Amino acid sequence: MHDLVIRGAKVIDGTGATGKVADVAVDDGVISAVQNGVEVGPGRREIDADGLLLTPGWVDIHTHYDGQATWDPYLTPSSWHGVTTAVFGNCSVGFAPVRPGNEPYLINLMEGVEDIPETVLAEGIDFRWESFPDYLDVLASTPRIMDIGAQVPHAALRYYVMGERGADFAEKPTTAEIEQMSALLEESLKAGALGFTTSRTVKHRAADGRLTPGYGAAEAELTGLALAMKRADAGVLEVNSDFGEGDFARLRRAAEIAGRPLSVLLVQVDKAPDLWRETLDQVGAACAEGMEVTAQVGSRAIGMLIGLEATMHPFSTHPLWLEMADLSPRERFARLKNEPELRRRLVAELPDDGHVRMMREVLERTFELDDKVDYEPAPEQCIAVKARAMGVDPFELALELMLENDGGTLLLHPFENYCTGDLRVVQEMLEDPNTVCGVADAGAHVGIICDASSPTSLLTHWGRDRQRGEKLPLEFLVRKQTHDTARTYGLLDRGVIAPGYKADFNLIDFDALRLHRPELVYDLPAGGRRIIQKADGYRHTFVSGVEVMRDGEATGELPGQLLRGAQAKPN
């Protein structure tokens, strides 16, 4: 008798093959049978899955749960969206290695780069480690809802070795310091780190304004780190870069020296709208020459959420708003709701400062995010266009909309991947054979972005609901978020529904699958705020054959494990 049998689901197996109705059996946490047209034997537990999709669990390789993984066993919002494997330590930021007393710098850096408040991290993280292997041991000791993997962040490694000099990207490490960084990286990879990550973008700055320590790291430093990966024969080199002149070639050389896979983040930016194509061509050329290179892309625009209590809103520098700084969110809302003269003055007496000028431009590409949760809104739906048609100031309309739902409405400003006012660029990115899903930043930018829900919108938008362009096959979409992401990190035991693979999977009511509106809550350590987003339609999520989510609620089971290095192929 099998441990578990799923009967009659439409299996989208993660390989890209056409979906088929089948019975699936699970034994000892592993898929033991997939039978199409022939019933498998009985199970101790059976689920009638007629009308449901059975997919592999989502593998999210670009998260920032480095701190949250130490205090939150449920890793929300990701677990609400069918994610069964999460990889963090991306973009050069993280919390190990760290010398006692140096924790504030790593917190300051994470706060600035990933918009996670200092108070949250300071209260939430119990630094019980110094070395990266020690950090892995702490992660391994904590039960959680999904499997996790960690990468070595360049910034933490550099600061550990160089001290305060290491925080200045312009400072060059000595030969001895490069050798020490190299030895520590090798040790970390051999202890189970899934990769090494660095940042070469001006977008990434500590809360004190300094660029990330690895920005502009010279050839000697990159080579020393690449040699560590070569000696360990382990890990992925993950990079977030602006891809200035010669940068891809520099990173490619490092990956060639390491003999390890390279994975780069790829987005379209307004100031250089065609640069992503040049970079993707370089990725393709490297792959054609036998290298393992992937570009991590999004499944929707990178969208900033604007709200009265979010990190970004139009009135944050207004003297009248600043006068209400000591009020609670509820008290601020009450005043705005009940005092029309206050609302009038907020719009009529806008200060002439850089923030307001920037927000005027932002509102030219900002949209109401209503119950439809449309991530491909048309340009004529934007706040500024609607306001002009109504004969009012865009700030007035934005304020009116943000006051809805008891002041909880959030507006969407797509600031990357949306130069053309639609998602045609994202479609091109997704369809390229050398891309994988991977810029959702789950766990980060908690007051301004909530793209942890991207696996859900990948299916709903591209597989069912898209109106402003063609849809994409479900089989293709599922592969992008399972088989392909898992293989990017050598996780060869998951991401496929087939005998011998790990029993991580979702049972989905595809017709009912939908995103809720994002909302702002105060549930982080120290009462910190974050934006969350839930979904309907995930009927069951299993990790290693154990049900962890049922109809949007956690079961309390915590079978997740720390992944140490690449997993073996299934038998």
C-alpha positions as CSV (number, residue, x, y, z in Angstrom):
1,M,0.0,0.0,0.0
2,H,1.3,3.4,-1.0
3,D,1.8,6.2,1.5
4,L,-0.3,8.6,-0.7
5,V,-2.2,8.3,-3.9
6,I,-3.4,11.3,-6.0
7,R,-6.1,10.1,-8.3
8,G,-7.2,11.6,-11.6
9,A,-5.3,14.8,-11.6
10,K,-4.2,16.5,-14.8
11,V,-0.4,16.1,-14.5
12,I,1.7,19.0,-15.8
13,D,5.0,17.2,-15.1
14,G,7.5,20.1,-15.3
15,T,9.3,18.7,-18.4
16,G,7.2,20.7,-20.9
17,A,5.4,17.5,-22.1
18,T,1.7,17.7,-22.8
19,G,-0.4,17.4,-19.7
20,K,-2.2,14.1,-19.1
21,V,-4.7,12.7,-16.6
22,A,-2.9,10.2,-14.3
23,D,-2.7,8.7,-10.8
24,V,0.4,9.5,-8.8
25,A,1.7,7.5,-5.9
26,V,4.1,8.6,-3.2
27,D,6.2,6.4,-0.9
28,D,8.9,7.6,1.6
29,G,8.7,11.2,0.4
30,V,9.4,10.2,-3.2
31,I,7.1,9.8,-6.2
32,S,6.9,6.0,-6.8
33,A,4.5,5.8,-9.7
34,V,2.8,8.0,-12.4
35,Q,0.1,5.9,-14.3
36,N,-1.9,7.2,-17.2
37,G,-4.9,5.0,-18.0
38,V,-4.0,2.4,-15.4
39,E,-4.9,2.9,-11.7
40,V,-2.1,2.6,-9.2
41,G,-2.7,0.5,-6.1
42,P,-4.4,1.8,-2.9
43,G,-2.9,4.4,-0.6
44,R,-3.1,5.0,3.1
45,R,-4.3,8.4,2.1
46,E,-6.0,9.1,-1.2
47,I,-7.0,12.4,-2.8
48,D,-9.6,12.6,-5.5
49,A,-8.0,15.2,-7.8
50,D,-10.5,15.1,-10.7
51,G,-10.5,18.6,-12.3
52,L,-7.3,19.7,-10.5
53,L,-3.8,20.3,-11.9
54,L,-0.9,18.5,-10.4
55,T,2.4,20.4,-10.9
56,P,5.8,20.2,-9.3
57,G,6.3,22.6,-6.3
58,W,7.6,25.9,-7.4
59,V,11.4,26.4,-7.1
60,D,12.2,30.0,-6.4
61,I,15.9,30.6,-6.9
62,H,15.9,34.4,-6.2
63,T,14.7,35.2,-2.7
64,H,16.1,37.2,0.3
65,Y,14.9,35.1,3.3
66,D,18.4,35.2,4.8
67,G,17.1,36.7,8.0
68,Q,13.5,35.7,7.9
69,A,14.5,32.0,7.6
70,T,15.9,32.2,11.1
71,W,12.6,33.4,12.7
72,D,9.7,32.3,10.4
73,P,9.3,28.6,9.8
74,Y,6.5,29.3,7.2
75,L,8.5,31.7,4.9
76,T,5.4,33.7,3.9
77,P,4.4,35.0,1.4
78,S,6.1,32.2,-0.7
79,S,4.5,29.3,1.0
80,W,1.1,30.8,0.2
81,H,2.0,30.5,-3.5
82,G,3.1,26.9,-3.8
83,V,6.8,27.4,-3.4
84,T,8.5,24.3,-2.0
85,T,12.1,25.3,-2.5
86,A,13.7,28.7,-1.9
87,V,17.2,29.9,-2.5
88,F,18.6,33.0,-0.8
89,G,21.8,34.9,-0.3
90,N,21.3,36.7,-3.7
91,C,22.7,40.0,-4.8
92,S,25.8,40.0,-2.6
93,V,23.8,40.6,0.7
94,G,23.3,38.3,3.6
95,F,24.4,37.7,7.2
96,A,27.4,35.3,7.1
97,P,30.3,35.3,7.7
98,V,30.1,38.0,10.4
99,R,32.5,38.9,13.2
100,P,30.9,39.6,16.6
101,G,30.1,43.3,16.7
102,N,29.9,43.7,12.9
103,E,26.3,42.7,12.6
104,P,25.0,46.3,12.3
105,Y,26.8,46.8,9.1
106,L,25.3,43.8,7.4
107,I,21.8,44.9,8.7
108,N,22.4,48.4,7.4
109,L,23.4,46.9,4.0
110,M,20.3,44.6,3.8
111,E,18.1,47.5,4.9
112,G,19.4,49.7,2.1
113,V,19.6,47.1,-0.7
114,E,16.5,45.1,0.0
115,D,14.2,47.5,2.0
116,I,14.0,45.4,5.1
117,P,13.8,47.7,8.2
118,E,16.8,47.7,10.6
119,T,14.5,47.3,13.6
120,V,13.0,44.2,12.1
121,L,16.3,42.6,11.4
122,A,17.9,43.7,14.7
123,E,15.1,42.1,16.7
124,G,14.3,39.2,14.5
125,I,17.8,37.7,13.9
126,D,19.6,36.0,16.8
127,F,23.2,36.0,15.4
128,R,24.3,32.5,16.7
129,W,27.1,32.1,14.1
130,E,30.3,33.6,12.8
131,S,31.4,31.5,9.9
132,F,29.2,30.6,6.9
133,P,29.3,26.9,7.8
134,D,28.1,27.9,11.3
135,Y,25.2,29.8,9.6
136,L,24.3,26.7,7.6
137,D,24.2,24.7,10.8
138,V,21.8,27.2,12.4
139,L,19.5,27.0,9.4
140,A,19.7,23.2,9.4
141,S,18.6,23.1,13.0
142,T,15.3,24.9,12.4
143,P,12.2,23.1,11.1
144,R,10.4,24.9,8.3
145,I,7.7,24.5,5.7
146,M,9.9,24.2,2.6
147,D,13.4,23.3,1.6
148,I,15.9,26.2,1.5
149,G,19.4,26.8,0.2
150,A,21.8,29.5,1.0
151,Q,24.6,31.3,-1.0
152,V,27.7,33.1,0.1
153,P,27.2,36.9,-0.2
154,H,30.3,38.8,-1.5
155,A,29.5,41.8,0.7
156,A,29.6,39.9,3.9
157,L,32.7,37.9,2.9
158,R,34.6,41.1,1.9
159,Y,33.6,42.9,5.2
160,Y,34.6,39.9,7.3
161,V,38.1,39.8,5.8
162,M,38.8,43.5,5.1
163,G,36.9,45.2,8.0
164,E,35.7,48.7,7.4
165,R,37.9,49.0,4.3
166,G,35.8,46.2,2.8
167,A,32.7,48.4,2.9
168,D,34.2,50.8,0.4
169,F,34.0,49.2,-3.1
170,A,36.9,51.5,-4.2
171,E,39.3,49.8,-1.7
172,K,41.3,47.0,-3.3
173,P,42.0,43.9,-1.2
174,T,45.6,42.9,-0.7
175,T,46.9,39.6,-2.1
176,A,46.7,38.1,1.4
177,E,43.1,39.3,1.7
178,I,42.1,37.8,-1.6
179,E,43.6,34.5,-0.5
180,Q,41.7,34.6,2.7
181,M,38.4,35.4,1.0
182,S,39.1,32.6,-1.4
183,A,39.8,30.1,1.3
184,L,36.7,31.1,3.2
185,L,34.5,30.8,0.1
186,E,36.0,27.3,-0.6
187,E,35.2,26.2,2.9
188,S,31.7,27.5,2.6
189,L,31.0,25.8,-0.7
190,K,32.3,22.5,0.7
191,A,30.0,23.0,3.7
192,G,27.0,23.2,1.4
193,A,26.6,26.7,0.1
194,L,24.7,26.6,-3.2
195,G,26.6,29.5,-4.8
196,F,28.5,32.8,-4.5
197,T,26.7,36.1,-5.3
198,T,27.9,39.6,-6.1
199,S,26.3,42.9,-7.0
200,R,27.6,45.3,-9.7
201,T,24.7,47.7,-9.9
202,V,24.3,51.3,-8.7
203,K,20.8,50.5,-7.6
204,H,22.2,48.6,-4.6
205,R,23.3,50.8,-1.7
206,A,23.4,50.4,2.0
207,A,21.0,52.5,4.1
208,D,23.8,54.9,4.7
209,G,24.2,55.5,0.9
210,R,27.3,53.5,0.2
211,L,27.4,51.2,-2.8
212,T,27.7,47.4,-2.2
213,P,31.2,46.3,-1.3
214,G,31.7,44.2,-4.4
215,Y,30.6,46.9,-6.9
216,G,33.4,47.2,-9.4
217,A,35.5,44.4,-7.9
218,A,38.6,44.1,-10.0
219,E,39.9,41.2,-12.0
220,A,42.3,40.0,-9.2
221,E,39.5,39.8,-6.6
222,L,37.1,38.0,-9.0
223,T,39.7,35.6,-10.1
224,G,40.6,34.7,-6.5
225,L,36.9,34.0,-5.8
226,A,36.5,32.0,-9.0
227,L,39.5,29.9,-8.1
228,A,37.8,29.0,-4.8
229,M,34.7,27.8,-6.7
230,K,37.0,25.8,-9.0
231,R,38.8,24.1,-6.1
232,A,35.5,23.3,-4.4
233,D,33.9,22.2,-7.8
234,A,30.6,23.6,-6.5
235,G,28.3,26.5,-6.6
236,V,26.7,28.9,-9.0
237,L,28.1,32.4,-9.6
238,E,25.0,34.7,-9.3
239,V,25.3,38.4,-10.3
240,N,23.1,41.4,-10.4
241,S,24.8,43.9,-12.7
242,D,24.1,47.1,-14.7
243,F,26.1,45.5,-17.5
244,G,28.2,48.4,-18.3
245,E,30.9,48.2,-21.0
246,G,32.8,44.9,-20.7
247,D,31.0,43.7,-17.6
248,F,29.5,40.6,-19.0
249,A,32.8,39.6,-20.5
250,R,34.5,40.1,-17.1
251,L,31.9,37.9,-15.4
252,R,32.1,35.3,-18.1
253,R,35.8,35.1,-17.6
254,A,35.3,34.5,-13.9
255,A,32.8,31.7,-14.6
256,E,35.2,30.2,-17.1
257,I,38.0,30.2,-14.5
258,A,35.6,28.7,-11.9
259,G,34.3,26.1,-14.3
260,R,30.9,26.7,-12.7
261,P,27.5,28.0,-13.9
262,L,26.8,31.7,-14.2
263,S,23.4,33.2,-13.6
264,V,22.7,36.8,-14.2
265,L,19.6,39.0,-13.5
266,L,17.9,40.5,-16.5
267,V,15.4,43.3,-16.6
268,Q,14.5,46.1,-19.0
269,V,15.3,49.6,-17.7
270,D,13.9,52.9,-19.2
271,K,17.2,54.6,-19.6
272,A,18.6,51.7,-21.7
273,P,15.6,49.9,-23.1
274,D,17.5,47.6,-25.4
275,L,20.4,46.7,-23.1
276,W,18.6,43.5,-22.0
277,R,18.7,42.2,-25.6
278,E,22.4,42.8,-25.8
279,T,23.0,40.9,-22.6
280,L,20.7,38.1,-23.6
281,D,22.6,37.8,-26.9
282,Q,25.8,37.5,-24.8
283,V,24.2,34.8,-22.7
284,G,23.2,32.9,-25.8
285,A,26.7,33.1,-27.3
286,A,28.2,31.8,-24.1
287,C,25.8,28.9,-24.0
288,A,26.4,28.1,-27.7
289,E,30.1,27.8,-26.8
290,G,29.3,25.2,-24.1
291,M,29.1,27.3,-21.0
292,E,26.3,27.0,-18.4
293,V,24.7,30.5,-18.3
294,T,21.2,31.5,-17.5
295,A,19.5,34.8,-17.3
296,Q,17.0,35.2,-14.5
297,V,13.9,37.1,-15.7
298,G,10.5,38.1,-14.3
299,S,7.1,37.0,-15.3
300,R,5.6,40.5,-15.0
301,A,6.8,44.1,-14.7
302,I,8.9,45.0,-11.7
303,G,6.3,47.1,-9.9
304,M,6.6,49.5,-7.0
305,L,3.5,49.5,-4.8
306,I,2.4,53.0,-3.6
307,G,0.2,53.5,-0.5
308,L,-0.4,55.8,2.4
309,E,1.6,53.5,4.8
310,A,4.0,52.0,2.2
311,T,7.6,53.0,1.8
312,M,6.7,55.2,-1.2
313,H,3.7,57.6,-1.4
314,P,3.2,61.0,-3.0
315,F,2.9,63.0,0.2
316,S,5.8,61.7,2.3
317,T,7.7,65.0,2.2
318,H,4.6,67.2,2.7
319,P,4.8,69.4,5.8
320,L,1.2,68.5,6.7
321,W,2.0,64.8,6.4
322,L,5.1,65.2,8.5
323,E,3.0,66.8,11.2
324,M,1.1,63.5,11.5
325,A,4.3,61.4,11.8
326,D,3.6,60.5,15.4
327,L,0.1,59.3,14.8
328,S,-0.8,55.6,14.3
329,P,-1.8,54.5,10.8
330,R,-5.4,54.3,12.0
331,E,-5.3,57.8,13.4
332,R,-3.8,59.2,10.2
333,F,-6.5,57.5,8.2
334,A,-9.2,58.9,10.4
335,R,-7.9,62.5,10.0
336,L,-7.7,62.1,6.2
337,K,-11.1,60.5,6.0
338,N,-12.9,63.0,8.2
339,E,-11.1,66.3,7.3
340,P,-11.8,67.3,3.7
341,E,-9.8,70.5,4.2
342,L,-6.7,68.5,5.1
343,R,-7.1,66.5,1.9
344,R,-7.5,69.7,-0.1
345,R,-4.4,71.3,1.4
346,L,-2.3,68.2,0.9
347,V,-2.9,68.6,-2.9
348,A,-3.1,72.4,-3.1
349,E,0.1,73.0,-1.0
350,L,2.5,70.4,-2.4
351,P,6.1,71.4,-1.8
352,D,8.3,72.1,-4.7
353,D,10.9,69.4,-3.9
354,G,12.6,66.5,-5.7
355,H,10.2,63.9,-4.2
356,V,7.1,65.7,-5.5
357,R,8.7,66.3,-8.9
358,M,9.6,62.6,-9.1
359,M,6.1,61.6,-8.1
360,R,4.6,63.7,-10.8
361,E,6.5,61.6,-13.3
362,V,5.7,58.3,-11.4
363,L,2.0,59.0,-11.6
364,E,2.3,59.1,-15.4
365,R,2.8,55.3,-15.2
366,T,0.9,54.3,-12.1
367,F,-2.3,52.3,-12.0
368,E,-5.1,51.4,-9.5
369,L,-4.7,47.8,-8.5
370,D,-8.3,46.7,-8.1
371,D,-9.8,43.3,-7.5
372,K,-8.8,42.1,-10.9
373,V,-5.1,42.5,-9.9
374,D,-4.1,43.2,-13.5
375,Y,-0.4,43.3,-14.0
376,E,-0.6,44.4,-17.6
377,P,-2.7,47.6,-17.5
378,A,-3.1,49.8,-20.6
379,P,-1.4,53.3,-20.6
380,E,-4.8,55.0,-20.8
381,Q,-5.7,53.5,-17.4
382,C,-2.9,55.4,-15.6
383,I,-3.7,57.8,-12.7
384,A,-2.4,60.9,-14.6
385,V,-4.4,60.2,-17.7
386,K,-7.6,59.5,-15.7
387,A,-7.1,62.6,-13.6
388,R,-6.7,64.9,-16.6
389,A,-9.9,63.4,-18.1
390,M,-11.7,64.2,-14.8
391,G,-10.2,67.7,-14.6
392,V,-8.4,67.1,-11.3
393,D,-4.8,66.9,-10.2
394,P,-3.2,63.4,-10.4
395,F,-2.2,63.8,-6.7
396,E,-5.9,64.3,-5.8
397,L,-7.0,61.2,-7.6
398,A,-4.1,59.2,-6.1
399,L,-5.1,60.3,-2.6
400,E,-8.7,59.4,-3.2
401,L,-7.8,55.9,-4.4
402,M,-5.3,55.3,-1.6
403,L,-8.0,56.2,1.0
404,E,-10.3,53.4,-0.3
405,N,-10.5,50.1,1.7
406,D,-9.9,52.0,4.9
407,G,-6.7,53.5,3.6
408,G,-5.3,50.2,2.4
409,T,-5.5,50.5,-1.4
410,L,-2.1,50.2,-3.1
411,L,-1.3,51.6,-6.5
412,L,1.0,49.9,-9.0
413,H,3.9,51.7,-10.7
414,P,5.7,49.3,-13.1
415,F,9.2,50.8,-13.2
416,E,11.1,48.0,-15.1
417,N,10.1,45.7,-17.9
418,Y,7.3,48.1,-19.0
419,C,8.9,50.6,-21.4
420,T,6.3,49.8,-24.1
421,G,3.3,49.9,-21.7
422,D,2.7,46.2,-22.0
423,L,4.5,42.9,-21.4
424,R,5.8,42.1,-24.8
425,V,9.4,42.4,-23.6
426,V,8.6,40.0,-20.7
427,Q,7.2,37.5,-23.2
428,E,10.4,37.6,-25.3
429,M,12.4,37.1,-22.1
430,L,10.3,34.2,-21.0
431,E,10.4,32.5,-24.4
432,D,14.2,32.5,-24.7
433,P,15.7,29.1,-24.0
434,N,18.4,30.4,-21.8
435,T,16.2,32.2,-19.3
436,V,14.6,31.0,-16.0
437,C,12.1,32.7,-13.7
438,G,14.2,34.4,-11.0
439,V,13.8,38.1,-10.0
440,A,10.8,37.9,-7.6
441,D,12.9,39.0,-4.6
442,A,10.6,37.2,-2.1
443,G,11.2,38.4,1.4
444,A,12.7,41.7,0.3
445,H,11.5,45.2,-0.5
446,V,8.8,44.5,2.0
447,G,7.4,48.0,2.0
448,I,7.4,48.6,-1.7
449,I,7.2,45.3,-3.7
450,C,5.4,41.9,-3.3
451,D,6.6,39.8,-6.2
452,A,6.7,36.6,-4.1
453,S,3.3,36.0,-5.8
454,S,4.9,35.8,-9.2
455,P,4.6,32.0,-9.5
456,T,0.8,32.4,-9.2
457,S,0.6,35.3,-11.7
458,L,2.9,33.3,-14.1
459,L,0.1,30.8,-14.5
460,T,-3.0,33.0,-14.2
461,H,-1.8,35.9,-16.4
462,W,0.1,34.0,-19.1
463,G,-1.8,30.8,-19.0
464,R,-5.4,32.0,-18.7
465,D,-6.2,35.7,-18.3
466,R,-4.0,37.8,-20.7
467,Q,-5.9,40.2,-22.9
468,R,-3.2,42.4,-24.4
469,G,-1.2,39.7,-26.2
470,E,-1.0,36.0,-26.7
471,K,-1.1,33.5,-23.9
472,L,1.6,30.8,-23.3
473,P,1.1,27.1,-22.8
474,L,0.7,25.9,-19.2
475,E,3.3,23.1,-19.8
476,F,5.9,25.7,-20.8
477,L,5.1,28.0,-17.9
478,V,5.3,25.2,-15.3
479,R,8.7,24.1,-16.7
480,K,10.1,27.6,-16.4
481,Q,9.3,27.7,-12.6
482,T,10.2,24.1,-11.7
483,H,12.5,21.9,-13.9
484,D,14.5,24.9,-15.2
485,T,14.9,26.8,-12.0
486,A,15.9,23.6,-10.1
487,R,18.5,22.6,-12.7
488,T,20.0,26.1,-12.6
489,Y,21.2,25.2,-9.1
490,G,21.9,21.6,-9.8
491,L,18.8,20.5,-7.8
492,L,18.3,17.4,-9.9
493,D,16.0,15.6,-7.5
494,R,13.0,17.9,-7.9
495,G,11.0,20.0,-10.3
496,V,9.5,17.0,-12.2
497,I,6.5,14.7,-11.5
498,A,8.1,11.3,-12.3
499,P,9.1,8.2,-10.4
500,G,12.2,8.7,-8.4
501,Y,11.8,12.5,-7.9
502,K,11.1,14.2,-4.6
503,A,7.4,14.4,-3.8
504,D,7.1,18.2,-3.8
505,F,4.0,19.2,-5.7
506,N,0.9,21.4,-5.9
507,L,-2.7,20.4,-6.5
508,I,-4.3,23.5,-8.1
509,D,-7.9,24.4,-9.0
510,F,-6.8,26.3,-12.1
511,D,-10.3,27.8,-12.7
512,A,-10.3,29.2,-9.2
513,L,-6.7,30.3,-9.1
514,R,-6.5,34.0,-8.5
515,L,-4.5,36.6,-6.6
516,H,-5.8,38.7,-3.8
517,R,-5.0,42.4,-3.8
518,P,-1.7,43.1,-2.0
519,E,-2.1,44.5,1.5
520,L,0.1,46.1,4.1
521,V,0.3,44.4,7.5
522,Y,2.4,44.8,10.6
523,D,3.5,41.2,11.5
524,L,7.3,41.4,11.3
525,P,9.5,41.4,14.4
526,A,9.3,44.7,16.3
527,G,5.9,45.3,14.7
528,G,7.5,45.9,11.3
529,R,5.4,46.4,8.3
530,R,5.4,44.5,5.1
531,I,3.2,44.1,2.0
532,I,1.7,40.6,1.5
533,Q,-0.4,39.0,-1.1
534,K,-2.4,35.8,-0.8
535,A,-4.1,33.6,-3.4
536,D,-7.0,31.3,-3.9
537,G,-6.9,28.0,-5.8
538,Y,-4.0,26.1,-4.2
539,R,-5.9,23.1,-2.8
540,H,-2.9,21.1,-1.5
541,T,0.9,21.7,-1.4
542,F,3.2,18.8,-0.4
543,V,6.9,18.8,0.5
544,S,8.6,15.4,0.6
545,G,5.2,13.8,0.5
546,V,4.0,15.7,3.5
547,E,1.0,18.1,3.1
548,V,2.1,21.6,4.3
549,M,-0.7,23.8,2.9
550,R,-4.4,23.0,2.4
551,D,-6.8,25.6,0.8
552,G,-4.5,28.5,1.7
553,E,-3.8,27.5,5.3
554,A,-0.7,25.9,6.8
555,T,-1.2,22.4,8.2
556,G,1.5,22.9,10.8
557,E,3.8,20.2,9.3
558,L,7.4,21.4,8.8
559,P,9.3,18.8,6.7
560,G,11.6,21.3,5.0
561,Q,15.3,20.7,5.0
562,L,18.5,22.7,4.4
563,L,19.9,21.9,1.0
564,R,23.7,21.4,1.1
565,G,25.2,21.5,-2.4
566,A,23.8,19.9,-5.5
567,Q,21.4,17.1,-5.1
568,A,21.9,13.7,-6.7
569,K,19.9,12.6,-9.8
570,P,16.9,10.4,-9.0
571,N,17.4,6.7,-9.5
